């Protein structure tokens, strides 16, 4: 890193896609987009998370990336936030979910451990008998 950079240096930047949710009351929420797929646009902001159907947004290109506009009413915004919360909880449930069959299999001792313990006891008995008989 140079203290005094030249004007010819190019500054690398990553484009940032944003979702702009326009509401009927004249307010707008601007949220950075974290994921886009064929069905929805997912954005997270301090005001809340949004999962908006991709067919309902209109895309524009700006100097810093794509801008997705979502004109809506207050009820739709609440629905989008609720859908985003549901998707997040579903993902968290899938991450933390474990198969109960695997946990139940570990309850009994495996055959290998039983044979090992039996062999150790048999060896100890032979050792004790041989010492007593001398």
ABEGO torsion letter per residue (X at the ends): XBABBBAABBBBBBBBBBBBBBBAAGBBBBBBBABBBAABBBBBBAAEBBBBBAAABBBBBBAAEBBBBBBBBAAAAAAAAAAAAAAAAAAAAAAABBBAAAAAAAABBBAAAAAAAAAAAAAAAAAAAAAAAX
